[in-house]
Structure formats: C-alpha cells, structure tokens
Amino acid sequence: MPGESFRFIHASDFHLESPLGDLDTIPSHLRDAMADVPRNAAKAIFEAALADNIDFVVFSGDLLNPQSAGPHGMALLLDYFEKLNAKKKPVFWVAGNVDDPQKWPEAAPLPPNVTLFPKNKAVAVPVERAGRTICVVVGRSSEGRSSLHVPSFRIDPTDEYTVAVGYGASDADALKEGRFDYWALGGKHNRQEIEGGAEGAAVYCGSPQGRSLEESGAHGYSIVDVDADQTTRVHEIQCDAFRYCKVEIDASEIAAVGSIRNLLGERIVRLQHENGGRHLLIGWDISVSSGDNLHAIGDAEELLQWLRREFGSGTPAAWTASLVVRPPRHYPKSWNDEDTILGDFLRAAEKHRKNDGRELNLLPFTEEHEGIQSTTATLLADVPSSAREHILDQATLLGVELLRGGKPNLVQKS
C-alpha cells in the first residue's frame, strides 16, 4: 500500500562555538561578517525548516558546545526550536562529540518537539502528520566512538520509511547492514554521499559553513524528498557565505601565462564566477620545478601583500589566507658545479638529501643562542623523519636565495 510523500531537512556540524580559521590576520572590512557567518549559516537552515513544505528536521551531531558557544549560541538554537514547536514541526537531534547531552544545562529545557536521542541505546520515534505515521526516525547519540556502531541501531522490522540518524565514520558495507531507507550522518565537515549505504541514500551533509582550507568547497545542508512509493531524492542546498578555496599552481602554468600575477588574477576571476558571489578565502600552493623558475615567483611576501591589496577589498572579497611556495628539488647543474660557497652549499644539501636527512643535527645551532628553551632545543635535536625532507628543502631554498644575493623566498603561511 502506497504511503505518503513528505520532505525533511538533514543538517549537522554547526560548531557554533568555532570561528573561521586559517587566518593569520582578520581584514577589518570583513571582521563583522566573519564573526556572524557561523550563526548566519545555522539561521539559514532554520528559516528553511520553518517553510510549510518541511515536515520535520534531523540534526546529526556537533551543533554546538554549550560551554564554548555560551548563551548566545544556545539562545539561537532554543529560539528556533520554539519557532518550530509553534508550527508543530518535530526536531530529531543526535549528539556528536561537542554537544554531549550531559553538557546541556538543565536550566535550559528543550521544547517538547525536540527529541535529543540518548547515548546508551537507539530509540525509534514515529513521525505523524494528520494522525497518520509517515515515517520512523531512529537515532542514537555518540558515545565518543570515532566510528558509527551500526548494529546498535537495529529495530523491529517495519513497513514504514525509516530514517536513521547517527554520528561517526562509516562505509557502505557497514551502513547497508542497518537496512534503513536513509542514513542522516554527521561528524564529517565536508559533504559526502555514500553509494549503496542505504535503500534510498546515506549522506554526510557536512558543516553549513567551512572553517579552514581543509574544508574547502561548497557547504550547506540537505533537503530530502520522499514520494508515496518511498523513492528518495536528496537535494544539496548551499548556505555558506565565505568559501575556502585551495588552488595549486605549477611552473608550467606560470610560463604559459608569462606572469605569476596575471595568472593569479585570472584564477581569482574564475573562482569568483564559479562560487556565485561569495567571499573567498584562498590558499595558494605554488610549485617551482627548478631553481631557474624562482625569478618567476619573486618575493613571496610582496606577492601575498599584492594579492590582498588588489583583490581582498572587493565586494565580494577574494582574500588570500595563505601563500605557499614549494621549494624546488633541483637547482641548475651549473650552480652545483661552481667552485664557490654556493656550489659547496648545494653539494652539501644534495648529500643530505641522498641519505634522507638522517645526518641532520640542528642542536649545535641552539648552543649559540642562550635564550632558546630546553624544549625547543630537544625538538631541534630530534627532527622527526617525516619533517626532515621539508626542513632540508626550505633550508636549501633559503641558502640559495641568500648566497645569490636575493631575498629569502620562504613559505608564507596563514
């Protein structure tokens, strides 16, 4: 027998306690907008949930840490929960790591339309409309596991459409064992749809607003349509006002355009067109194939300031959050063969590179400076193998620039 069609919102990972990151400085003209953007993204979801064609809302974890977000963040949730209660719209909330139910203060009770699922067991709650059950929502808050424990979500078989709400990492093989129609998942800040994880869909909807260059790209929430035949359609809705963008550039691209500044300018124009008028926070990763290409980059600090000056004050703004120049692995053979200090330096660097930097010993340099703390000296004396290659590349670049009479073309970070 056919059921009824319905529509719900799936959102997660608001992190109202966390500001935007990967910023070494906050531009004054964007300060207020940056401060408000996490709350505004959450508001956009709630405003969409108040629409008449939305039947209920599911939240899959990490909305806020009550202590860190404070009354300001809690008031936002409670005010909108009350508005949804006034419109008789159920809210189903599975807590993640930061919004542990035990952290929620007893002095701020949730309205009756909000189900905050317990941590110790899965609970199934029917969703009714006009006296008829349209689906069943099954949820369990996180116990602190990094992965989702699917077996704990098992419920008695039902003919109703089932929405499972959970927090933590999982994969298609594990999720399909639950035999649910839709998995509303949380705990990942970037959106991910898992094919084959459920009869209808399994979705990490991601955070409504990215917070770092590791969370680049579009962010928002999901609107899920289920028709009378229980066919599921998931719509990605974007609501981020600031968008992080990671852009990689290599020497061949610079050579093709002829100017690093022209190339970066063209990329910014393209990014602005692709991202629909949002403010952009850009991280540039520039690779230099050989020492011959260093002149094409020029001084990295000057390039960073030029980008911020030329493109960071527009409406919308394209603010450069970081500029990384990857040192070349090879320098011209003629430099290496020179009977000069530069040649000696490059040959020594190559020797260290061949043995993976195992003979690197920075401790003697600390003995020349009395102010260096013992902890810092210990770290320099025992450079982890994973960092040796990076340190050697950076040191070689610095030495080459200084010995050739140029400015040190070092990595610029946020």
Phi, psi and chi 1 to 4 in degrees:
 res  aa     phi    psi   chi1   chi2   chi3   chi4
   1 MET       -  128.1  178.5  179.5  176.6      -
   2 PRO   -62.0  146.5  -20.0   31.6      -      -
   3 GLY   -93.1 -152.0      -      -      -      -
   4 GLU  -114.1  148.0  -66.3 -170.5   33.5      -
   5 SER   -78.1  149.5   61.0      -      -      -
   6 PHE  -156.1  170.3   58.4   91.8      -      -
   7 ARG  -141.8  137.3  170.3  179.4  -79.8 -171.1
   8 PHE  -141.1  163.9   65.5   93.7      -      -
   9 ILE  -105.6  136.9  -78.4  178.1      -      -
  10 HIS  -119.2  121.3  167.3 -150.1      -      -
  11 ALA  -141.9  160.7      -      -      -      -
  12 SER  -164.5  172.9   73.4      -      -      -
  13 ASP    53.9   48.1  -64.4  -88.1      -      -
  14 PHE   -63.4  -43.0  -71.3    5.8      -      -
  15 HIS    48.2   57.4  -76.9  -72.2      -      -
  16 LEU   -63.9  -12.5  -67.0  177.3      -      -
  17 GLU   -85.5   -5.4   75.9  -76.1   -7.7      -
  18 SER  -114.1  127.7  -61.3      -      -      -
  19 PRO   -81.9  177.0   32.2  -35.5      -      -
  20 LEU   -66.2  144.2  -59.8 -174.2      -      -
  21 GLY  -119.3 -170.3      -      -      -      -
  22 ASP    57.6   41.7  -85.4  -11.2      -      -
  23 LEU  -129.3  118.4  -64.2  163.5      -      -
  24 ASP   -80.5  -18.7   63.5  -16.6      -      -
  25 THR  -152.0  148.5 -176.9      -      -      -
  26 ILE  -105.5  113.9  -61.6  177.5      -      -
  27 PRO   -61.0  134.2   18.9  -29.3      -      -
  28 SER   -59.7  -35.5   57.9      -      -      -
  29 HIS   -75.4  -10.9   61.1  -70.5      -      -
  30 LEU  -113.3    0.9  -63.4  175.3      -      -
  31 ARG   -59.5  -49.3 -176.0  176.2  -68.5  116.2
  32 ASP   -65.2  -42.4  -69.1  -17.9      -      -
  33 ALA   -64.4  -39.3      -      -      -      -
  34 MET   -66.0  -37.9  -75.0 -178.7  170.7      -
  35 ALA   -65.8  -35.8      -      -      -      -
  36 ASP   -89.2  -14.0  -68.2  -22.4      -      -
  37 VAL   -64.1  -37.7   71.0      -      -      -
  38 PRO   -62.4  -41.8  -22.8   35.5      -      -
  39 ARG   -67.3  -39.9  -70.1  172.3   52.5   84.6
  40 ASN   -64.8  -35.9  -70.7  -18.6      -      -
  41 ALA   -65.1  -41.7      -      -      -      -
  42 ALA   -64.6  -41.4      -      -      -      -
  43 LYS   -60.0  -38.9  -73.1  179.2  179.5  179.1
  44 ALA   -60.5  -37.5      -      -      -      -
  45 ILE   -68.2  -46.2  -65.1  170.0      -      -
  46 PHE   -64.1  -40.3  -79.3  114.4      -      -
  47 GLU   -62.2  -38.4  -69.1  -64.4  -25.3      -
  48 ALA   -66.3  -35.7      -      -      -      -
  49 ALA   -68.1  -24.9      -      -      -      -
  50 LEU   -76.9   -9.2  -69.9  167.8      -      -
  51 ALA   -63.6  148.7      -      -      -      -
  52 ASP   -63.6  -25.8  -69.5  -22.2      -      -
  53 ASN   -89.1    8.4   62.3  -12.8      -      -
  54 ILE  -102.1  125.8  -62.2  -63.1      -      -
  55 ASP   -88.9  -36.3  -67.8  -72.1      -      -
  56 PHE  -161.6  172.9   60.3   94.4      -      -
  57 VAL  -131.0  139.1 -176.9      -      -      -
  58 VAL  -121.6  134.1  -64.3      -      -      -
  59 PHE  -117.1  127.5  -66.0  124.8      -      -
  60 SER  -111.0   49.1   45.2      -      -      -
  61 GLY   102.5  154.8      -      -      -      -
  62 ASP    58.9   46.5  -77.4   -4.8      -      -
  63 LEU   -72.5  -44.0  -60.8 -169.5      -      -
  64 LEU  -169.6  154.1   85.3  171.4      -      -
  65 ASN   -92.1  114.0 -178.6  -51.0      -      -
  66 PRO   -56.6  -37.4  -25.4   35.0      -      -
  67 GLN   -70.5  -43.6  -75.4   72.6   37.4      -
  68 SER   -75.5  -39.2  -58.6      -      -      -
  69 ALA   -74.9  -28.7      -      -      -      -
  70 GLY    72.1 -175.0      -      -      -      -
  71 PRO   -57.9  -32.5  -23.0   33.0      -      -
  72 HIS   -60.6  -47.9 -162.9   46.4      -      -
  73 GLY   -70.9  -41.8      -      -      -      -
  74 MET   -63.2  -39.0  -69.6  175.8   59.9      -
  75 ALA   -62.3  -36.7      -      -      -      -
  76 LEU   -60.3  -49.1 -175.0  149.4      -      -
  77 LEU   -61.5  -50.1  -71.1 -170.2      -      -
  78 LEU   -63.5  -40.2  -70.0  171.5      -      -
  79 ASP   -61.4  -44.1  -72.8  -12.2      -      -
  80 TYR   -74.9  -32.7  -86.8  108.2      -      -
  81 PHE   -59.7  -40.4  -74.7  164.1      -      -
  82 GLU   -66.4  -39.4  -69.8  -71.0   -1.5      -
  83 LYS   -63.8  -40.5  -69.9  179.2 -179.0  179.2
  84 LEU   -68.4  -35.7  -69.5  167.4      -      -
  85 ASN   -62.6  -40.6 -175.3   46.3      -      -
  86 ALA   -62.4  -28.0      -      -      -      -
  87 LYS   -97.5   11.7  -60.0 -163.2   72.7  168.5
  88 LYS    56.7   43.7  -63.2 -178.4  170.5   27.9
  89 LYS  -107.6  119.0  -67.9  178.7 -176.6  -76.8
  90 PRO   -69.5  147.3  -16.9   30.0      -      -
  91 VAL  -124.2  128.4  174.5      -      -      -
  92 PHE  -116.9  121.5  -59.2   97.6      -      -
  93 TRP  -126.1  116.9  178.6    6.8      -      -
  94 VAL  -100.6  125.2  155.5      -      -      -
  95 ALA   -80.9  147.5      -      -      -      -
  96 GLY  -102.4 -131.6      -      -      -      -
  97 ASN   -89.0  -40.8  -71.2  -28.6      -      -
  98 VAL   -83.8  -25.7  -55.6      -      -      -
  99 ASP  -107.3   44.1   49.9    2.5      -      -
 100 ASP   -49.3  129.5 -174.5  -33.5      -      -
 101 PRO   -54.1  -30.1  -25.8   34.2      -      -
 102 GLN   -70.6  -16.6  -65.0  176.9  -11.9      -
 103 LYS   -84.7  -15.0  -64.6  178.6 -179.5  177.7
 104 TRP   -74.3  125.2 -168.9  -95.5      -      -
 105 PRO   -68.3  138.2   23.2  -31.9      -      -
 106 GLU   -65.2  -23.4  -66.0 -178.2    2.8      -
 107 ALA   -73.0   -7.4      -      -      -      -
 108 ALA  -123.8   72.6      -      -      -      -
 109 PRO   -64.6  145.7   24.6  -33.7      -      -
 110 LEU   -80.5  145.9  -61.6  171.4      -      -
 111 PRO   -65.8  162.3   16.5  -25.2      -      -
 112 PRO   -65.3  -17.6   21.1  -32.5      -      -
 113 ASN   -80.1   -7.9   64.2  -41.3      -      -
 114 VAL   -99.4  123.3  178.8      -      -      -
 115 THR  -104.8  110.2  -60.5      -      -      -
 116 LEU   -97.9  107.3  178.5   53.6      -      -
 117 PHE   -67.2  146.1  -70.8   98.7      -      -
 118 PRO   -74.4  168.1   29.1  -35.1      -      -
 119 LYS   -92.5  -22.0  -61.2 -165.8  -62.5 -178.6
 120 ASN   -87.7  -11.6   60.8  -21.1      -      -
 121 LYS  -163.3  159.5   63.8  177.8 -179.4  178.4
 122 ALA   -83.0  141.2      -      -      -      -
 123 VAL  -124.4  135.6  175.0      -      -      -
 124 ALA  -104.8  127.8      -      -      -      -
 125 VAL  -125.5  122.9 -177.2      -      -      -
 126 PRO   -73.9  143.8   25.6  -32.0      -      -
 127 VAL  -106.5  122.9 -178.5      -      -      -
 128 GLU  -112.5  147.7  -64.6 -174.3  -10.2      -
 129 ARG  -140.5  123.3 -175.0  176.5   63.5 -165.6
 130 ALA    54.1   39.1      -      -      -      -
 131 GLY    80.8    4.6      -      -      -      -
 132 ARG  -122.1  136.9 -179.7  176.2  176.5  179.9
 133 THR   -72.8  123.4  -61.5      -      -      -
 134 ILE  -100.3  -22.8   58.1  174.4      -      -
 135 CYS  -169.8  175.2   74.7      -      -      -
 136 VAL  -125.3  132.6  174.6      -      -      -
 137 VAL  -107.1  126.5  176.6      -      -      -
 138 VAL  -115.3  127.2 -177.7      -      -      -
 139 GLY  -145.3  155.9      -      -      -      -
 140 ARG  -151.5  126.0 -179.6  179.3 -176.9 -179.6
 141 SER   -70.6  158.1  -70.3      -      -      -
 142 SER   -68.9  141.2  171.8      -      -      -
 143 GLU   -94.0    6.3  -64.9  179.6  -75.4      -
 144 GLY   101.8    2.2      -      -      -      -
 145 ARG   -69.0  151.2  -62.9  170.1  178.8 -101.9
 146 SER   -80.0  -23.9   59.6      -      -      -
 147 SER  -115.8  155.7   59.6      -      -      -
 148 LEU   -80.3  129.9 -178.7   68.8      -      -
 149 HIS   -93.6   89.3 -171.8 -122.0      -      -
 150 VAL   -60.8  -42.2  174.0      -      -      -
 151 PRO   -55.8  -27.8  -27.7   36.5      -      -
 152 SER   -73.4   -5.7   66.9      -      -      -
 153 PHE   -94.2    1.4  -79.7   75.3      -      -
 154 ARG   -62.3  136.9  -70.6 -162.3 -176.1  106.3
 155 ILE  -133.3  169.2   61.0  170.2      -      -
 156 ASP   -63.5  144.7  -66.3  -26.6      -      -
 157 PRO   -57.2  143.5  -24.0   34.1      -      -
 158 THR  -145.1  152.5  175.4      -      -      -
 159 ASP   -85.1  -10.4  -67.8  -29.0      -      -
 160 GLU   -74.1  153.3  -55.1  -67.0  -13.3      -
 161 TYR   -63.3  133.1 -171.7   96.2      -      -
 162 THR  -117.5  130.7   51.9      -      -      -
 163 VAL  -110.9  118.4  177.4      -      -      -
 164 ALA  -100.5  130.6      -      -      -      -
 165 VAL  -116.3  119.1 -167.9      -      -      -
 166 GLY  -146.0  166.4      -      -      -      -
 167 TYR  -130.1  131.8  176.8   95.6      -      -
 168 GLY   127.9  163.9      -      -      -      -
 169 ALA   -72.0  144.5      -      -      -      -
 170 SER  -160.5  177.6 -166.3      -      -      -
 171 ASP  -138.3  176.0   56.5   30.7      -      -
 172 ALA   -60.5  -43.7      -      -      -      -
 173 ASP   -61.3  -42.7  -70.2  -22.2      -      -
 174 ALA   -69.7  -43.4      -      -      -      -
 175 LEU   -66.2  -38.8  -66.9  172.2      -      -
 176 LYS   -68.3  -18.1   68.3 -177.2  178.7 -176.8
 177 GLU   -65.9  -23.2  -68.1  -62.2  -37.5      -
 178 GLY   -73.4  -21.8      -      -      -      -
 179 ARG    57.3   42.7  -59.7 -176.0 -177.4  -80.8
 180 PHE  -101.1  159.7  -65.9  109.0      -      -
 181 ASP   -80.0  -34.2  -64.8  -66.2      -      -
 182 TYR  -144.7  129.2 -178.1   88.8      -      -
 183 TRP  -101.0  115.8  -88.8  105.1      -      -
 184 ALA   -96.5  104.0      -      -      -      -
 185 LEU  -109.0  149.3  -59.3  167.0      -      -
 186 GLY  -136.3  168.6      -      -      -      -
 187 GLY   110.5   -7.3      -      -      -      -
 188 LYS  -117.9  131.0  -66.2 -173.3  177.8 -177.0
 189 HIS   -82.6  -19.1  -65.0  176.4      -      -
 190 ASN  -103.0  139.1  -67.2  -33.1      -      -
 191 ARG   -62.9  140.8 -176.3 -179.1 -177.6   85.8
 192 GLN  -149.9  126.9  179.7 -175.7   -0.1      -
 193 GLU  -106.3  126.7  -61.5 -170.7   16.6      -
 194 ILE  -102.0  109.6  -59.0  178.4      -      -
 195 GLU   -69.1  135.6  -66.3 -173.7    9.0      -
 196 GLY    78.5    7.1      -      -      -      -
 197 GLY   -83.6  -13.3      -      -      -      -
 198 ALA  -158.4  168.0      -      -      -      -
 199 GLU   -61.6  -42.0  -66.8  -65.3  -36.4      -
 200 GLY   -98.3  -61.3      -      -      -      -
 201 ALA  -166.8  156.2      -      -      -      -
 202 ALA  -131.6  118.5      -      -      -      -
 203 VAL  -136.1  127.9  179.0      -      -      -
 204 TYR   -90.4  109.6  -70.5   93.3      -      -
 205 CYS   -78.7  -13.5   62.3      -      -      -
 206 GLY    79.3  176.0      -      -      -      -
 207 SER   -76.7  146.2  172.2      -      -      -
 208 PRO   -71.0  -12.8   22.8  -31.9      -      -
 209 GLN  -145.9  122.9  171.5   60.5   56.6      -
 210 GLY   -64.4  150.2      -      -      -      -
 211 ARG  -118.2   -8.5  -64.3  -63.6 -156.0  -73.9
 212 SER  -159.1  173.5   70.6      -      -      -
 213 LEU   -67.7  -20.0  -71.1  167.0      -      -
 214 GLU   -76.5   -9.9  -65.8  -55.1  -48.1      -
 215 GLU  -116.1   43.6  -60.9  174.6   13.2      -
 216 SER   -73.5  161.4   59.2      -      -      -
 217 GLY    94.2 -175.0      -      -      -      -
 218 ALA   -69.3  146.7      -      -      -      -
 219 HIS  -138.2  148.5  -75.7  -98.5      -      -
 220 GLY   177.8 -133.4      -      -      -      -
 221 TYR  -149.9 -176.5   59.8   99.3      -      -
 222 SER  -121.2  141.0  -65.1      -      -      -
 223 ILE  -109.7  127.0  -70.2 -178.7      -      -
 224 VAL  -113.3  122.3 -176.2      -      -      -
 225 ASP  -103.8  130.2  -80.2  -51.8      -      -
 226 VAL  -123.3  123.3 -179.5      -      -      -
 227 ASP   -90.6 -178.9   66.5   19.0      -      -
 228 ALA   -62.6  -23.6      -      -      -      -
 229 ASP   -93.2   11.6  -65.4  -36.7      -      -
 230 GLN    65.5   27.9  -62.8 -167.5  -12.1      -
 231 THR   -81.2  132.1  -60.0      -      -      -
 232 THR  -104.4  133.0  -54.3      -      -      -
 233 ARG  -128.6  124.5  -66.6  179.4  176.5   83.0
 234 VAL  -108.4  128.5 -177.3      -      -      -
 235 HIS  -114.9  124.7  -47.7  -81.0      -      -
 236 GLU   -83.5  124.1  177.6 -174.6   -2.4      -
 237 ILE  -114.1  122.7  -49.8  -61.8      -      -
 238 GLN   -91.7  135.0  -60.1  172.9    6.0      -
 239 CYS  -138.4   12.9   63.8      -      -      -
 240 ASP   -78.7  137.9   51.4  -21.1      -      -
 241 ALA   -96.8  -26.4      -      -      -      -
 242 PHE  -115.7  132.6  -78.4   79.1      -      -
 243 ARG  -124.1  124.4 -175.8  162.1  -65.5  175.7
 244 TYR   -78.7  138.9  -74.1   87.5      -      -
 245 CYS  -133.7  127.0  -57.0      -      -      -
 246 LYS  -103.4  124.8  -68.5  174.2   70.5  173.1
 247 VAL  -125.6  124.0 -175.3      -      -      -
 248 GLU  -102.5  136.0  -64.0 -178.5   -2.8      -
 249 ILE  -133.9  138.0  -71.3  176.2      -      -
 250 ASP  -118.2  172.6   60.9   35.0      -      -
 251 ALA   -61.8  -33.7      -      -      -      -
 252 SER   -64.5  -36.2   63.3      -      -      -
 253 GLU   -67.8  -39.8  -65.2  175.6  -79.7      -
 254 ILE   -63.4  -42.8  -58.3  171.8      -      -
 255 ALA   -64.0  -37.0      -      -      -      -
 256 ALA   -65.5  -38.0      -      -      -      -
 257 VAL   -85.9  -32.7  174.1      -      -      -
 258 GLY    97.6  -13.2      -      -      -      -
 259 SER  -151.4  129.5  164.1      -      -      -
 260 ILE   -62.7  -36.9 -177.7   65.3      -      -
 261 ARG   -69.4  -40.6  -64.9 -166.8  177.7 -168.4
 262 ASN   -62.7  -40.5  -72.1  -16.0      -      -
 263 LEU   -64.9  -46.0  176.9   59.4      -      -
 264 LEU   -64.4  -39.1  -62.1 -177.0      -      -
 265 GLY   -61.9  -43.3      -      -      -      -
 266 GLU   -62.7  -41.0  -70.4  176.4    5.6      -
 267 ARG   -63.7  -40.1  -75.1  -65.3 -176.7   89.5
 268 ILE   -64.0  -43.1  -71.6  173.9      -      -
 269 VAL   -60.4  -41.6  170.7      -      -      -
 270 ARG   -65.2  -43.7 -172.6 -168.5  -51.1  172.5
 271 LEU   -62.6  -40.4  -73.1  169.5      -      -
 272 GLN   -63.6  -39.0  -71.0  176.1  -38.3      -
 273 HIS   -66.9  -41.0  175.8   72.7      -      -
 274 GLU   -72.8  -23.8  -67.3  171.6  -12.6      -
 275 ASN  -109.1   18.2  -70.4  -73.0      -      -
 276 GLY    61.0   42.9      -      -      -      -
 277 GLY    77.8   12.9      -      -      -      -
 278 ARG   -83.0  156.8  -68.8  173.2  173.9   80.8
 279 HIS   -67.0  139.4  -64.3  -60.1      -      -
 280 LEU  -113.1  140.4  -56.8 -179.4      -      -
 281 LEU  -119.8  107.5  -60.7  172.4      -      -
 282 ILE  -107.3  136.5  -52.6  172.4      -      -
 283 GLY  -114.2  116.4      -      -      -      -
 284 TRP   -95.4  134.4  -57.7   98.5      -      -
 285 ASP  -124.3  104.2 -169.4  -42.5      -      -
 286 ILE  -108.6  122.3  -56.1  173.9      -      -
 287 SER  -101.5  134.8  -63.0      -      -      -
 288 VAL  -111.6  121.8 -179.2      -      -      -
 289 SER   -73.3  -33.2   58.3      -      -      -
 290 SER  -153.2  168.8   72.9      -      -      -
 291 GLY   -60.2  -25.9      -      -      -      -
 292 ASP   -62.6  -23.8  -75.7  -31.8      -      -
 293 ASN   -89.5   -2.8  -58.0  124.0      -      -
 294 LEU   -60.5  -35.3  -73.4  173.7      -      -
 295 HIS   -65.1  -24.7   69.7  -80.6      -      -
 296 ALA   -69.1  -24.7      -      -      -      -
 297 ILE   -86.9  -39.6  -53.3  -62.0      -      -
 298 GLY    74.6 -154.9      -      -      -      -
 299 ASP   -81.4  121.2 -177.8   76.7      -      -
 300 ALA   -64.2  -37.7      -      -      -      -
 301 GLU   -65.6  -41.0  177.8   62.6   27.0      -
 302 GLU   -64.9  -38.9  -70.9 -178.8    1.4      -
 303 LEU   -64.4  -42.1 -174.2   59.0      -      -
 304 LEU   -60.4  -47.6  173.0   66.0      -      -
 305 GLN   -65.7  -36.1  -64.1  -54.2  -38.8      -
 306 TRP   -63.3  -44.1  174.8   79.6      -      -
 307 LEU   -60.6  -44.8  -77.2  165.2      -      -
 308 ARG   -67.0  -36.9  -70.2  177.4  171.7  177.5
 309 ARG   -71.3  -42.3 -174.2  172.1   59.4 -108.4
 310 GLU   -79.7  -34.6  -70.0  -65.1  -45.5      -
 311 PHE  -123.1   -9.0  -57.5  100.0      -      -
 312 GLY   -84.2   -8.6      -      -      -      -
 313 SER  -110.5    5.9  -59.2      -      -      -
 314 GLY   -75.9  178.9      -      -      -      -
 315 THR  -128.6  100.2  -54.4      -      -      -
 316 PRO   -76.8  164.1   30.6  -36.9      -      -
 317 ALA   -88.4  148.7      -      -      -      -
 318 ALA  -120.9   89.7      -      -      -      -
 319 TRP   -93.4  127.9 -178.5  -99.1      -      -
 320 THR   -80.1  110.4  -68.3      -      -      -
 321 ALA   -79.0  -34.7      -      -      -      -
 322 SER  -155.1  153.1   70.0      -      -      -
 323 LEU  -136.0  114.2  175.3   69.1      -      -
 324 VAL  -114.2  124.0  175.7      -      -      -
 325 VAL  -105.6  112.7  178.2      -      -      -
 326 ARG   -76.8  124.5  -58.7  -73.2  176.9 -172.7
 327 PRO   -63.7  148.4  -18.3   30.7      -      -
 328 PRO   -70.7  151.5   25.5  -33.4      -      -
 329 ARG   -87.5  -19.8  -64.9  -58.9  -52.1  -85.8
 330 HIS  -131.0  142.0  -56.0  -72.4      -      -
 331 TYR  -118.5  159.8  -67.1   86.6      -      -
 332 PRO   -53.5  137.2  -26.8   34.9      -      -
 333 LYS   -58.6  -34.3 -172.3  174.9 -177.3  -59.6
 334 SER   -62.7  -33.6   58.6      -      -      -
 335 TRP   -68.2  -41.5  -61.7    1.6      -      -
 336 ASN   -64.5  -33.5 -143.4   62.3      -      -
 337 ASP   -86.1   -6.9  -66.3  -20.1      -      -
 338 GLU   -62.2  142.2  -71.9 -179.2    8.3      -
 339 ASP   -90.0   61.1 -171.9   17.6      -      -
 340 THR  -135.7  175.3   61.2      -      -      -
 341 ILE   -61.8  -38.1  -63.2  176.4      -      -
 342 LEU   -60.5  -46.0  173.6   61.5      -      -
 343 GLY   -62.1  -44.3      -      -      -      -
 344 ASP   -60.2  -41.2  -69.4  -19.0      -      -
 345 PHE   -64.5  -46.0  174.6   77.7      -      -
 346 LEU   -65.8  -36.9  -74.2  173.3      -      -
 347 ARG   -66.6  -38.8  -71.5 -171.0  -70.6  -87.7
 348 ALA   -66.3  -40.2      -      -      -      -
 349 ALA   -63.3  -41.1      -      -      -      -
 350 GLU   -64.5  -37.2 -174.7   61.5   26.0      -
 351 LYS   -61.8  -45.2  177.4 -177.5  176.0 -178.0
 352 HIS   -64.2  -37.0  -78.8  -64.7      -      -
 353 ARG   -65.8  -36.2 -174.0  170.9  -75.7  111.9
 354 LYS   -66.1  -29.8  -73.8  179.7  178.3  178.6
 355 ASN  -104.5   25.1   62.6   26.4      -      -
 356 ASP    58.7   27.9  -62.2  -37.3      -      -
 357 GLY    69.1   18.7      -      -      -      -
 358 ARG   -65.3  -24.1  -72.6 -170.7  -64.5  -88.4
 359 GLU   -93.4    6.2  -63.4  178.1    5.2      -
 360 LEU   -64.0  128.4  -82.4  177.1      -      -
 361 ASN  -139.3  105.5 -179.7   14.3      -      -
 362 LEU   -95.0   -3.2  -57.0  179.8      -      -
 363 LEU   -60.0  -41.7 -172.7   58.9      -      -
 364 PRO   -56.6  -29.8  -26.1   35.7      -      -
 365 PHE   -69.1  -28.4  -64.2   98.0      -      -
 366 THR   -71.8  -24.6   69.0      -      -      -
 367 GLU   -72.0  -16.6  -62.5  169.3   -6.2      -
 368 GLU   -82.3   -9.5  -59.5  175.7    8.5      -
 369 HIS  -127.1  111.3  -58.7  -83.4      -      -
 370 GLU   -68.6  -23.6  -63.9 -179.9   -0.8      -
 371 GLY   -79.9   -8.5      -      -      -      -
 372 ILE   -72.4  129.3  -67.2 -179.0      -      -
 373 GLN   -71.7  157.1  -62.6  178.9   -7.3      -
 374 SER   -62.4  -34.7   59.8      -      -      -
 375 THR   -63.4  -44.5  -57.2      -      -      -
 376 THR   -63.0  -42.7  -56.2      -      -      -
 377 ALA   -61.7  -39.9      -      -      -      -
 378 THR   -63.5  -41.9  -58.6      -      -      -
 379 LEU   -63.7  -39.9  -70.0  172.0      -      -
 380 LEU   -70.5  -30.1  -70.0  171.3      -      -
 381 ALA   -74.4  -25.4      -      -      -      -
 382 ASP  -126.6   73.7 -174.1   19.7      -      -
 383 VAL   -72.0  123.7  178.7      -      -      -
 384 PRO   -62.5  147.4   19.2  -29.3      -      -
 385 SER   -58.8  -33.1   57.8      -      -      -
 386 SER   -66.8  -21.0   59.0      -      -      -
 387 ALA  -102.0  -11.2      -      -      -      -
 388 ARG   -62.4  -45.4  -72.0  172.4 -171.6  157.2
 389 GLU   -62.3  -43.6 -178.4  178.0  -28.9      -
 390 HIS   -62.3  -45.2  174.3   73.0      -      -
 391 ILE   -63.0  -42.0  -68.5  174.0      -      -
 392 LEU   -64.4  -42.4 -177.1   57.6      -      -
 393 ASP   -62.1  -44.0  -73.4  -16.1      -      -
 394 GLN   -66.3  -41.2  -69.1  -65.3  -36.5      -
 395 ALA   -65.7  -38.8      -      -      -      -
 396 THR   -64.5  -44.4  -55.5      -      -      -
 397 LEU   -61.1  -45.1  176.0   60.0      -      -
 398 LEU   -60.5  -45.7  173.3   60.3      -      -
 399 GLY   -62.9  -42.4      -      -      -      -
 400 VAL   -62.1  -46.0  166.9      -      -      -
 401 GLU   -63.5  -42.1  -71.5  -67.2  -32.9      -
 402 LEU   -69.5  -42.4  -68.4  173.9      -      -
 403 LEU   -72.1  -21.9  -69.9  169.8      -      -
 404 ARG   -94.1    3.3  -64.9 -175.4   70.4 -120.2
 405 GLY    85.2   12.0      -      -      -      -
 406 GLY  -101.9  177.2      -      -      -      -
 407 LYS   -78.1  146.7  -67.9 -177.0  179.2 -179.8
 408 PRO   -62.4  121.0  -20.8   31.4      -      -
 409 ASN   -95.0   72.0 -162.0  -26.4      -      -
 410 LEU   -88.6  166.2  -62.2  176.6      -      -
 411 VAL   -63.7  135.5  171.8      -      -      -
 412 GLN  -107.3  127.1  -58.9  -63.8  -37.3      -
 413 LYS  -122.9  161.6  -66.0 -175.5  177.1  179.7
 414 SER   -77.2      -   58.9      -      -      -
